[in-house]
Amino acid sequence: MSTGTRNRDSSRICYQRLSNQRLTGAPFENIEDVVRWLTAVQSQDYAGAKWAIGQRLKETSDDKIDELFNEGKILRTHVMRPTWHFVMPEDIRWMLKLTAPRINAVSAYYFRKMKLDQAVLARSNAAISKALRGKHLTREELGQVLGRAKIDAKGLRLIYLMIRAELDAVICSGPLRGKQFTYALLDERVPKCRTLKRDEALAELTIRYFTSHGPALLRDFVWWSGLTITDAKAGVEMARRELNHDVIDGKPYWFGASGMVNKTRSPIAHLLPNYDEYLIAYKDRDASFDPTLKQKIGERDNALANHIVVLNGQVIGGWRRIIKKNETEIHATLLVGLSKSEHLALKQAAERYGRFLKRPVTRLNITS
């Protein structure tokens, strides 16, 4: 296939993903609606994940997301791959029931290496449950609780004990204590909510992924969900009536019922945080990278060392922020030059980020 045709195919995929992920088109009104739509928002970088939510909204601010997080309206836990994700309270139980067995299987080597057998894990969960009744404690404080229970909980061992308690639906995120994260009992944080049979949960996750993230490949869904290829294929078969299918650039893509989105006339720029769903949710990210720029990335990998600059759905460089008391500086390292209209689009993206932080961007420095 010619390069020109491939570029048209890549552009088609990018514009559709931007629309389905609500980075373009009609933005959401409520924070919860963003998390509910995407189902899971990768969030090991808490500040970056808040901006991932914020830029899909009509208007919000960094501190408003903190407020909802503290109230337990959105939760943060290990639910896929494994890494932290924001999820909705009504989704956390059925998702854990579906994904936790797979994460435990993938992590089995590390549990064995750290001598965390079922007896130790059961004792740890019991001690954590007792300590958290009516309380919210940090990981370090829970490490002390486990130490008093004669359970070695230092370093990676403590991390895996906490992850296992999350996967066993014992704990989830509690409110922030200043800048420190706390844990809470899941049963206290989330009232009993709907449960799904395994096939129902698999079909639900499949439909929601391809609808909010499509067009995507089967292997993208495997990567994002952490499920097996067998499960992913079964999910697609169960969800087939709710999905559309097309072969683009020789690859079989799945997506929701919405029609394909046409390219816009004006350039669209995004300052994406690291781990934004727009990139992290796919195993195959070729559509988002111009082949000629991938060579430059190898030469100048510092351009992508932090957050990502995206123009019309394609990666063109990286950016970093310097937050001061009342203002913000944005420094972007680009792999391409910008036209006047593209520079304006990037400036508008930076201004939006400043509004989100409630610290206006007073300097946008661009190097290429």
N, C-alpha and C positions, 0 to 999 in steps of 0.2 A: 504494500500500500504506500502511496506517495506521501512525502512529508506534509504536503499541503492538506491532503485528506486526513492524515493523522491529527494535524493541528485542529482541523474542524471538529473531528470526533472528540478530542480532548476538551475543546472549548464547550462543546455540547454537554459533556459530563460535568465540567466545572460549574457552568451556569445552573444546571439542574440541582447540583449539590448545594450551591449557595442558596437557592430558593428553598429547597426542602429542609435545609438546616436553619432557615429563617435568618440568614445573614443578608439576604435581599428580600424584597417584597414586603408583605404586611408583617410588621413586628408584633411581638406578643405584648399584652398589656400587663401581665402579672409574672412575677418571678417564678412562682410555682408552675406556671404553664410552660415555661422553657424547660425545666427539669422533667416535667411530665411528658412533654413532646419528645425530647431526646432520650428519655428513659433512664439514662445514666450519663453523667458528665464527669469525665476524669478529673480528679481534684487533689492529687498529691501536692501540687502547688496551689495552695488555697487562694492566694491573691490572684493568680492567673485564672483560676477556675471561676472566680467571681466575675472577672471581666468577660470570660466566655459566656456567662449568663447575661451580663449587662448589655453586650452589644447585640443581643437578639431581642432586646426590649425597646419599646418606644421611648421610654425614659425611666431611668432609675439611678441609683448611686451605690457606691461601694458599701456605705454604712447601712443602707436599707437591706442589703443581702445579709450582712452580719446580724441584723435584727431578726430576720426570719430564721436564720440558722440557729440563733440562740433560743428562739421560741420552739424549735423542733419542727418548723413547717417544711424545711428541707433537711435531709440527714446526710451524713458523710460516713461511709463505711467501706470495708473491703468486700466487694461484691462480684468483681470480675477480674480475671487474668493472673494474679491478684494485684490490685492496686486500689487506692482510694477513689471512690466516685460519690458525687452527689446523687441521691435518689429521693423519690417521694416516699413519705411514710406508708401510703397505701400500697406501694409496690415492693417494699423492702422484704417482706416475708416470702412472697411467692418467688421473687427473684433469688433470694438466698437458697430456698429449697431446691431450685433448679440448678444454680451455678456452684454452690458450695461443695458438693461431692466432687466435682471436676477439679476445683481449686485444691481441695485436700489431696486428691490423687497426684496432681502435679507437684505439690509441696511435700509429698511423703518422704522424699529423700532427705530434705532438710529437717523434718521432724525426727527421722531416725538418727541423723548425724548429731542432733542436739539432745538425743535421748528423751524425746518427748513422746512417751507412749500413752496409750489410752488412760491408764491409771493416773499419770501425772496431769494430763489434760483435764480429766474429770475433777481432780483435786483443785487445780488452778481455777477452773470455771466456778466451782463452789465457793472458793475464797473470794473471788472477784464479785460474785453475786451478793454475798453477805456484806462485803465492804461498800457496795454501791447502793444498797437499799436506802432510798430517800436522799442520796448524795450524788455529787458529781466530782470525780477525782481525775487527776492527770495520770499519764502513763507512769511517770516516775513514782507518784504516790502509790499506784497499784503495784509497782515493783516492790515497794517497801512492804505492802500488805502480803504479797506472795513470799517475801523473805521471812516474815514473821510466821508464815505457815510452813516454813522449812522447804520451800520450793525455790531452787536456784533460778533467779529471774534477772539476769544481767545481760546487757548487750543484745545480740541477736536473739537470744533465748527469750527475753522479755517481749521483743517485737513479735515473735512467732506465737507466743502465748496469747498476746492481745489479738492478733489476727485470727487465731483459732476461736477465741471467744466471740469475735464478730461473726465468723462463719457459722458458729453454732447457735447464732441468734440469741446470745446472752447479752451482748452489749452493742451499743452504737454510739454515735457522737453525742456529747452533751454540749452545753453552752460554753462559749469562750470565757475564760477567766483572764481578763486582760488580753494578752497575746498568746496565752497558753490554751491548748486544746484539752478538753476533758472528755471523759466517757460517762455514759449513763446506761442504766439497765434498759434493754429494748422494750421489755414489758411495761416499764414506767413511762418511756418516751413515746411509745406507739400503742394505742389501744388495739385490741384484737381486730384484725381486718380480714378482707377476703382472702381465701386460699384457693389455689388452682391445682387441679390434677396435673401431673407432669406433662402430658401431651398438650393440655390447655395452656400451660405456662410456656412451653416451647413454641407453640403457634403464636401466642401473644408476643413474645420477645421477637420472633422472626418478623412478624408484620410491622411491629413498631420500629425495628431497626431499618428495614428496607424502605419504609414510608418516610421516616425522618432523615435517613442518611443516604438513600439511593440517589442515583444509580450506583449499585455496589455489586461486587462479585461474591460468590459463595465463600471464597477464602477470606474475603474481608469480614464477613459475618463470623467466621470461625475465629479470626484474630480478635475481633471486638468483644465477642461474648466469652471466649475462652472455652467454648464447647468443642466437642469432637466433630470431625467431618461428618460422621454418621448422623449425629444429632442435627447438625446444620441442614443436611440433605432432607432429613425427616421433617424438620421445621418448614422448609420451603415447600415440600409436598403438601403438608397440611394447610399452608397459607396460600397455596397457588391461586385460588379464586380471588384473593384480596390483592394480588400483586400483578404487575406487568413485567414483561420480559422482552429483552431486545439484545441483539448482538451488535456491539459497537467496537470498532477497531479489532474485530475478530475475537472479542471476548464476550461471554454471556453475562449481561447485567440484569439485575432485578431492581425494581423500584415500585413505589406506590401507585395509586390510581390516578394521581394528578398528571395533567398533560405536560409535555416537555416545554421548557422555558427557552425563549429566544434570546439571543445576545442583545445587550442594551447598547444604545449609541454612546452614552457617556461612560467614561471609565469609572470603575468601582474599586476603591482601595479599602483594605482592612488591616488593622494592626492586631493580628491574632496573638493570643498568649501561647506560651509553650503548652503542649498537650491539648490544644483546642480540638474538639471533635471533628472539625473540618479536615484535619490531617491525621490525627491519631487513630481515628475510627476505621482506617483502611490499611490492609496489608499491602495492597497494590496502590501506590501513590503516583504512578507515572503520569496520570492526567494532570496533576497539579504542578508538574515540573517540566519546563521546556527542555528538550534534550540538549540543546546547546548550553543552557545555563547549568545543567548538572555537571558539566566539565568545569565550569567556573567555580562551582561550589567546592569541588575537590581542591582547587587552587586556593580558595579563600573561604575555608570552612568557618572562619570567625563570623562570617555574615549570618550564619544560621545558629550561632552559639546560644542564643537566648530565645526571644520571641520572634514571630515570623511576619514579614510584610507580604501581603497578597494583593495582586492587582488583577482584576477581572478573573479571579479564581485561581491564578497561577502564582507560585512562590517567586518573588523577585529579590528577597533579601531578608535581613533580620533587623530587630530594633531592641533598644533597651531604654529604660526610663530612669530618671533621677528625680525623686520626689523631695521637694523642700517643704517648708512650713506652709506656704501659701501658693505655691506654684509647682509646675512640673516641666521638666525638660525631656524631650524625645530625641534620641540619637539613632538614626537609621543608616545601616550599611547596605547599599543596593548593588545588585549585579548588573543593572541596566540603567540607562539614562531615562529621564522622564520628560514627556512633553509638558506644555503649560497646563493643559487640562488634567493630566495625570498628577502633576504636582499639586494642583488644587484639590484633587480627590484625596491625596494623602494628607494634606493640610487639614481637610475637613474630618478625616478619621482621627487625627491627632487631637483636634479640638473636642471631638466627642468623648475621647478618653479623658481629657481634662475635666469635662463636665461630670463624668462618672465619678472621678476622684474628688470633685469639688475643689480642685486645684488647677486652675487654667494652665494650659501649655503656653509658656512664654517663649520657648525656643524649640524650633524643629530643625535639627542639624542633619543634613543628608550628605553622605559620602558615597561615592561609587567608583 
